[in-house]
Amino acid sequence: MGRSKTDFLFATPSFIGGAATILSIAGFSHEYNKSASEECADARALSSDWNIVGHDINDAKNALEVACLERDDD
């Protein structure tokens, strides 16, 4: 079953960025995703969380239906 996830609030790593952190004497600043406000970032994160919870509930429902069908066939 497919999972939805987001890395919106995290920096997206890259090989070049990793190499730059090793070679940088002054330090390297990661570029994080930005939102218009804290509220917008929170709303997006909550929406993603509830979307994943919904997928988990649907997966559990489907597994229960399969188990019940298998038991009824016995």
Backbone as XML, in Angstrom:
<?xml version="1.0"?>
<chain id="A" units="angstrom">
  <residue number="1" name="MET">
    <atom name="N" x="0.844" y="-1.169" z="0.000"/>
    <atom name="CA" x="0.000" y="0.000" z="0.000"/>
    <atom name="C" x="0.896" y="1.241" z="0.000"/>
  </residue>
  <residue number="2" name="GLY">
    <atom name="N" x="0.584" y="2.180" z="-0.856"/>
    <atom name="CA" x="1.380" y="3.394" z="-0.974"/>
    <atom name="C" x="1.210" y="4.308" z="0.227"/>
  </residue>
  <residue number="3" name="ARG">
    <atom name="N" x="2.233" y="4.979" z="0.561"/>
    <atom name="CA" x="2.214" y="5.926" z="1.675"/>
    <atom name="C" x="2.453" y="7.331" z="1.147"/>
  </residue>
  <residue number="4" name="SER">
    <atom name="N" x="1.720" y="8.255" z="1.689"/>
    <atom name="CA" x="1.961" y="9.657" z="1.380"/>
    <atom name="C" x="2.849" y="10.206" z="2.479"/>
  </residue>
  <residue number="5" name="LYS">
    <atom name="N" x="3.810" y="10.962" z="2.099"/>
    <atom name="CA" x="4.639" y="11.628" z="3.100"/>
    <atom name="C" x="5.149" y="12.917" z="2.490"/>
  </residue>
  <residue number="6" name="THR">
    <atom name="N" x="5.591" y="13.771" z="3.343"/>
    <atom name="CA" x="6.106" y="15.044" z="2.875"/>
    <atom name="C" x="7.396" y="15.365" z="3.593"/>
  </residue>
  <residue number="7" name="ASP">
    <atom name="N" x="8.261" y="16.027" z="2.898"/>
    <atom name="CA" x="9.479" y="16.535" z="3.517"/>
    <atom name="C" x="9.508" y="18.054" z="3.388"/>
  </residue>
  <residue number="8" name="PHE">
    <atom name="N" x="8.312" y="18.637" z="3.313"/>
    <atom name="CA" x="8.186" y="20.065" z="3.060"/>
    <atom name="C" x="8.938" y="20.923" z="4.068"/>
  </residue>
  <residue number="9" name="LEU">
    <atom name="N" x="8.925" y="20.540" z="5.334"/>
    <atom name="CA" x="9.541" y="21.376" z="6.361"/>
    <atom name="C" x="11.011" y="21.041" z="6.595"/>
  </residue>
  <residue number="10" name="PHE">
    <atom name="N" x="11.569" y="20.154" z="5.777"/>
    <atom name="CA" x="12.963" y="19.767" z="5.932"/>
    <atom name="C" x="13.781" y="20.247" z="4.743"/>
  </residue>
  <residue number="11" name="ALA">
    <atom name="N" x="15.059" y="20.440" z="4.978"/>
    <atom name="CA" x="15.961" y="20.773" z="3.874"/>
    <atom name="C" x="16.110" y="19.544" z="2.996"/>
  </residue>
  <residue number="12" name="THR">
    <atom name="N" x="16.166" y="19.741" z="1.697"/>
    <atom name="CA" x="16.337" y="18.636" z="0.770"/>
    <atom name="C" x="17.832" y="18.428" z="0.543"/>
  </residue>
  <residue number="13" name="PRO">
    <atom name="N" x="18.365" y="17.288" z="1.010"/>
    <atom name="CA" x="19.797" y="17.078" z="0.890"/>
    <atom name="C" x="20.214" y="16.771" z="-0.549"/>
  </residue>
  <residue number="14" name="SER">
    <atom name="N" x="21.447" y="17.086" z="-0.861"/>
    <atom name="CA" x="21.999" y="16.738" z="-2.159"/>
    <atom name="C" x="23.465" y="16.381" z="-1.962"/>
  </residue>
  <residue number="15" name="PHE">
    <atom name="N" x="24.032" y="15.699" z="-2.923"/>
    <atom name="CA" x="25.440" y="15.328" z="-2.830"/>
    <atom name="C" x="26.325" y="16.571" z="-2.785"/>
  </residue>
  <residue number="16" name="ILE">
    <atom name="N" x="26.030" y="17.526" z="-3.643"/>
    <atom name="CA" x="26.831" y="18.758" z="-3.700"/>
    <atom name="C" x="26.737" y="19.513" z="-2.369"/>
  </residue>
  <residue number="17" name="GLY">
    <atom name="N" x="25.520" y="19.589" z="-1.816"/>
    <atom name="CA" x="25.356" y="20.275" z="-0.532"/>
    <atom name="C" x="26.125" y="19.584" z="0.576"/>
  </residue>
  <residue number="18" name="GLY">
    <atom name="N" x="26.119" y="18.238" z="0.569"/>
    <atom name="CA" x="26.882" y="17.494" z="1.567"/>
    <atom name="C" x="28.371" y="17.726" z="1.430"/>
  </residue>
  <residue number="19" name="ALA">
    <atom name="N" x="28.856" y="17.709" z="0.188"/>
    <atom name="CA" x="30.273" y="17.961" z="-0.057"/>
    <atom name="C" x="30.638" y="19.389" z="0.367"/>
  </residue>
  <residue number="20" name="ALA">
    <atom name="N" x="29.756" y="20.330" z="0.139"/>
    <atom name="CA" x="30.024" y="21.719" z="0.504"/>
    <atom name="C" x="30.145" y="21.882" z="2.015"/>
  </residue>
  <residue number="21" name="THR">
    <atom name="N" x="29.394" y="21.114" z="2.789"/>
    <atom name="CA" x="29.495" y="21.226" z="4.249"/>
    <atom name="C" x="30.831" y="20.713" z="4.742"/>
  </residue>
  <residue number="22" name="ILE">
    <atom name="N" x="31.393" y="19.722" z="4.064"/>
    <atom name="CA" x="32.698" y="19.191" z="4.464"/>
    <atom name="C" x="33.803" y="20.186" z="4.124"/>
  </residue>
  <residue number="23" name="LEU">
    <atom name="N" x="33.702" y="20.798" z="2.968"/>
    <atom name="CA" x="34.767" y="21.672" z="2.482"/>
    <atom name="C" x="34.640" y="23.120" z="2.952"/>
  </residue>
  <residue number="24" name="SER">
    <atom name="N" x="33.515" y="23.480" z="3.517"/>
    <atom name="CA" x="33.276" y="24.867" z="3.897"/>
    <atom name="C" x="33.889" y="25.178" z="5.254"/>
  </residue>
  <residue number="25" name="ILE">
    <atom name="N" x="34.740" y="26.183" z="5.296"/>
    <atom name="CA" x="35.347" y="26.613" z="6.559"/>
    <atom name="C" x="34.388" y="27.544" z="7.308"/>
  </residue>
  <residue number="26" name="ALA">
    <atom name="N" x="33.711" y="28.417" z="6.587"/>
    <atom name="CA" x="32.814" y="29.395" z="7.202"/>
    <atom name="C" x="31.473" y="28.781" z="7.592"/>
  </residue>
  <residue number="27" name="GLY">
    <atom name="N" x="31.174" y="27.611" z="7.106"/>
    <atom name="CA" x="29.892" y="26.986" z="7.391"/>
    <atom name="C" x="28.980" y="27.088" z="6.195"/>
  </residue>
  <residue number="28" name="PHE">
    <atom name="N" x="28.053" y="26.193" z="6.129"/>
    <atom name="CA" x="27.136" y="26.137" z="4.997"/>
    <atom name="C" x="25.718" y="26.216" z="5.535"/>
  </residue>
  <residue number="29" name="SER">
    <atom name="N" x="24.944" y="27.077" z="4.971"/>
    <atom name="CA" x="23.565" y="27.237" z="5.416"/>
    <atom name="C" x="22.641" y="26.410" z="4.531"/>
  </residue>
  <residue number="30" name="HIS">
    <atom name="N" x="21.890" y="25.507" z="5.151"/>
    <atom name="CA" x="20.920" y="24.710" z="4.400"/>
    <atom name="C" x="19.740" y="25.591" z="4.013"/>
  </residue>
  <residue number="31" name="GLU">
    <atom name="N" x="19.213" y="25.372" z="2.848"/>
    <atom name="CA" x="18.045" y="26.117" z="2.375"/>
    <atom name="C" x="16.795" y="25.300" z="2.712"/>
  </residue>
  <residue number="32" name="TYR">
    <atom name="N" x="15.998" y="25.791" z="3.628"/>
    <atom name="CA" x="14.772" y="25.106" z="4.026"/>
    <atom name="C" x="13.610" y="25.634" z="3.202"/>
  </residue>
  <residue number="33" name="ASN">
    <atom name="N" x="12.589" y="24.793" z="3.065"/>
    <atom name="CA" x="11.383" y="25.233" z="2.374"/>
    <atom name="C" x="10.717" y="26.336" z="3.189"/>
  </residue>
  <residue number="34" name="LYS">
    <atom name="N" x="10.060" y="27.224" z="2.515"/>
    <atom name="CA" x="9.469" y="28.379" z="3.193"/>
    <atom name="C" x="7.961" y="28.382" z="3.027"/>
  </residue>
  <residue number="35" name="SER">
    <atom name="N" x="7.288" y="28.960" z="3.994"/>
    <atom name="CA" x="5.846" y="29.163" z="3.950"/>
    <atom name="C" x="5.567" y="30.641" z="4.171"/>
  </residue>
  <residue number="36" name="ALA">
    <atom name="N" x="4.384" y="31.049" z="3.784"/>
    <atom name="CA" x="4.002" y="32.447" z="3.956"/>
    <atom name="C" x="3.973" y="32.834" z="5.437"/>
  </residue>
  <residue number="37" name="SER">
    <atom name="N" x="3.636" y="31.870" z="6.299"/>
    <atom name="CA" x="3.581" y="32.139" z="7.736"/>
    <atom name="C" x="3.718" y="30.820" z="8.487"/>
  </residue>
  <residue number="38" name="GLU">
    <atom name="N" x="3.896" y="30.930" z="9.804"/>
    <atom name="CA" x="3.946" y="29.727" z="10.636"/>
    <atom name="C" x="2.631" y="28.968" z="10.562"/>
  </residue>
  <residue number="39" name="GLU">
    <atom name="N" x="1.531" y="29.708" z="10.495"/>
    <atom name="CA" x="0.211" y="29.088" z="10.429"/>
    <atom name="C" x="0.052" y="28.270" z="9.148"/>
  </residue>
  <residue number="40" name="CYS">
    <atom name="N" x="0.561" y="28.800" z="8.034"/>
    <atom name="CA" x="0.482" y="28.071" z="6.761"/>
    <atom name="C" x="1.323" y="26.798" z="6.817"/>
  </residue>
  <residue number="41" name="ALA">
    <atom name="N" x="2.504" y="26.883" z="7.398"/>
    <atom name="CA" x="3.356" y="25.699" z="7.539"/>
    <atom name="C" x="2.681" y="24.660" z="8.424"/>
  </residue>
  <residue number="42" name="ASP">
    <atom name="N" x="2.094" y="25.100" z="9.544"/>
    <atom name="CA" x="1.391" y="24.184" z="10.443"/>
    <atom name="C" x="0.199" y="23.540" z="9.749"/>
  </residue>
  <residue number="43" name="ALA">
    <atom name="N" x="-0.557" y="24.325" z="8.998"/>
    <atom name="CA" x="-1.727" y="23.790" z="8.303"/>
    <atom name="C" x="-1.308" y="22.726" z="7.293"/>
  </residue>
  <residue number="44" name="ARG">
    <atom name="N" x="-0.230" y="22.987" z="6.587"/>
    <atom name="CA" x="0.239" y="22.010" z="5.592"/>
    <atom name="C" x="0.719" y="20.732" z="6.282"/>
  </residue>
  <residue number="45" name="ALA">
    <atom name="N" x="1.437" y="20.871" z="7.393"/>
    <atom name="CA" x="1.929" y="19.704" z="8.131"/>
    <atom name="C" x="0.770" y="18.899" z="8.712"/>
  </residue>
  <residue number="46" name="LEU">
    <atom name="N" x="-0.218" y="19.569" z="9.305"/>
    <atom name="CA" x="-1.380" y="18.869" z="9.860"/>
    <atom name="C" x="-2.171" y="18.145" z="8.780"/>
  </residue>
  <residue number="47" name="SER">
    <atom name="N" x="-2.331" y="18.781" z="7.640"/>
    <atom name="CA" x="-3.045" y="18.158" z="6.533"/>
    <atom name="C" x="-2.331" y="16.885" z="6.092"/>
  </residue>
  <residue number="48" name="SER">
    <atom name="N" x="-1.024" y="16.950" z="5.991"/>
    <atom name="CA" x="-0.235" y="15.777" z="5.611"/>
    <atom name="C" x="-0.369" y="14.672" z="6.658"/>
  </residue>
  <residue number="49" name="ASP">
    <atom name="N" x="-0.287" y="15.037" z="7.936"/>
    <atom name="CA" x="-0.418" y="14.053" z="9.012"/>
    <atom name="C" x="-1.760" y="13.340" z="8.945"/>
  </residue>
  <residue number="50" name="TRP">
    <atom name="N" x="-2.852" y="14.094" z="8.799"/>
    <atom name="CA" x="-4.184" y="13.486" z="8.762"/>
    <atom name="C" x="-4.392" y="12.667" z="7.498"/>
  </residue>
  <residue number="51" name="ASN">
    <atom name="N" x="-3.753" y="13.065" z="6.406"/>
    <atom name="CA" x="-3.826" y="12.282" z="5.179"/>
    <atom name="C" x="-3.209" y="10.905" z="5.406"/>
  </residue>
  <residue number="52" name="ILE">
    <atom name="N" x="-2.072" y="10.855" z="6.088"/>
    <atom name="CA" x="-1.417" y="9.577" z="6.370"/>
    <atom name="C" x="-2.245" y="8.752" z="7.349"/>
  </residue>
  <residue number="53" name="VAL">
    <atom name="N" x="-2.848" y="9.389" z="8.359"/>
    <atom name="CA" x="-3.726" y="8.677" z="9.293"/>
    <atom name="C" x="-4.898" y="8.052" z="8.521"/>
  </residue>
  <residue number="54" name="GLY">
    <atom name="N" x="-5.463" y="8.806" z="7.582"/>
    <atom name="CA" x="-6.557" y="8.277" z="6.767"/>
    <atom name="C" x="-6.131" y="7.061" z="5.958"/>
  </residue>
  <residue number="55" name="HIS">
    <atom name="N" x="-4.922" y="7.106" z="5.398"/>
    <atom name="CA" x="-4.410" y="5.943" z="4.660"/>
    <atom name="C" x="-4.257" y="4.742" z="5.592"/>
  </residue>
  <residue number="56" name="ASP">
    <atom name="N" x="-3.753" y="4.968" z="6.811"/>
    <atom name="CA" x="-3.584" y="3.874" z="7.767"/>
    <atom name="C" x="-4.930" y="3.259" z="8.143"/>
  </residue>
  <residue number="57" name="ILE">
    <atom name="N" x="-5.934" y="4.077" z="8.356"/>
    <atom name="CA" x="-7.274" y="3.569" z="8.687"/>
    <atom name="C" x="-7.827" y="2.758" z="7.518"/>
  </residue>
  <residue number="58" name="ASN">
    <atom name="N" x="-7.659" y="3.254" z="6.305"/>
    <atom name="CA" x="-8.136" y="2.530" z="5.125"/>
    <atom name="C" x="-7.405" y="1.192" z="4.977"/>
  </residue>
  <residue number="59" name="ASP">
    <atom name="N" x="-6.089" y="1.185" z="5.213"/>
    <atom name="CA" x="-5.323" y="-0.064" z="5.149"/>
    <atom name="C" x="-5.833" y="-1.073" z="6.174"/>
  </residue>
  <residue number="60" name="ALA">
    <atom name="N" x="-6.103" y="-0.617" z="7.394"/>
    <atom name="CA" x="-6.610" y="-1.503" z="8.444"/>
    <atom name="C" x="-7.991" y="-2.041" z="8.081"/>
  </residue>
  <residue number="61" name="LYS">
    <atom name="N" x="-8.836" y="-1.190" z="7.524"/>
    <atom name="CA" x="-10.178" y="-1.623" z="7.102"/>
    <atom name="C" x="-10.077" y="-2.690" z="6.025"/>
  </residue>
  <residue number="62" name="ASN">
    <atom name="N" x="-9.207" y="-2.467" z="5.046"/>
    <atom name="CA" x="-9.038" y="-3.435" z="3.957"/>
    <atom name="C" x="-8.491" y="-4.764" z="4.473"/>
  </residue>
  <residue number="63" name="ALA">
    <atom name="N" x="-7.534" y="-4.718" z="5.401"/>
    <atom name="CA" x="-6.978" y="-5.945" z="5.973"/>
    <atom name="C" x="-8.041" y="-6.711" z="6.746"/>
  </residue>
  <residue number="64" name="LEU">
    <atom name="N" x="-8.886" y="-6.005" z="7.471"/>
    <atom name="CA" x="-9.964" y="-6.649" z="8.216"/>
    <atom name="C" x="-10.967" y="-7.292" z="7.273"/>
  </residue>
  <residue number="65" name="GLU">
    <atom name="N" x="-11.298" y="-6.611" z="6.189"/>
    <atom name="CA" x="-12.236" y="-7.176" z="5.208"/>
    <atom name="C" x="-11.668" y="-8.455" z="4.591"/>
  </residue>
  <residue number="66" name="VAL">
    <atom name="N" x="-10.384" y="-8.445" z="4.255"/>
    <atom name="CA" x="-9.749" y="-9.642" z="3.677"/>
    <atom name="C" x="-9.760" y="-10.776" z="4.696"/>
  </residue>
  <residue number="67" name="ALA">
    <atom name="N" x="-9.435" y="-10.483" z="5.952"/>
    <atom name="CA" x="-9.425" y="-11.513" z="6.990"/>
    <atom name="C" x="-10.818" y="-12.093" z="7.192"/>
  </residue>
  <residue number="68" name="CYS">
    <atom name="N" x="-11.830" y="-11.248" z="7.155"/>
    <atom name="CA" x="-13.207" y="-11.733" z="7.335"/>
    <atom name="C" x="-13.633" y="-12.595" z="6.154"/>
  </residue>
  <residue number="69" name="LEU">
    <atom name="N" x="-13.273" y="-12.207" z="4.946"/>
    <atom name="CA" x="-13.611" y="-13.003" z="3.752"/>
    <atom name="C" x="-12.913" y="-14.359" z="3.797"/>
  </residue>
  <residue number="70" name="GLU">
    <atom name="N" x="-11.655" y="-14.393" z="4.217"/>
    <atom name="CA" x="-10.925" y="-15.649" z="4.316"/>
    <atom name="C" x="-11.540" y="-16.547" z="5.369"/>
  </residue>
  <residue number="71" name="ARG">
    <atom name="N" x="-11.965" y="-15.975" z="6.475"/>
    <atom name="CA" x="-12.580" y="-16.763" z="7.553"/>
    <atom name="C" x="-13.937" y="-17.296" z="7.099"/>
  </residue>
  <residue number="72" name="ASP">
    <atom name="N" x="-14.698" y="-16.511" z="6.348"/>
    <atom name="CA" x="-16.003" y="-16.954" z="5.859"/>
    <atom name="C" x="-15.874" y="-18.069" z="4.829"/>
  </residue>
  <residue number="73" name="ASP">
    <atom name="N" x="-14.749" y="-18.118" z="4.108"/>
    <atom name="CA" x="-14.539" y="-19.153" z="3.105"/>
    <atom name="C" x="-14.195" y="-20.493" z="3.731"/>
  </residue>
  <residue number="74" name="ASP">
    <atom name="N" x="-13.744" y="-20.500" z="4.992"/>
    <atom name="CA" x="-13.351" y="-21.754" z="5.667"/>
    <atom name="C" x="-14.523" y="-22.578" z="6.061"/>
  </residue>
</chain>
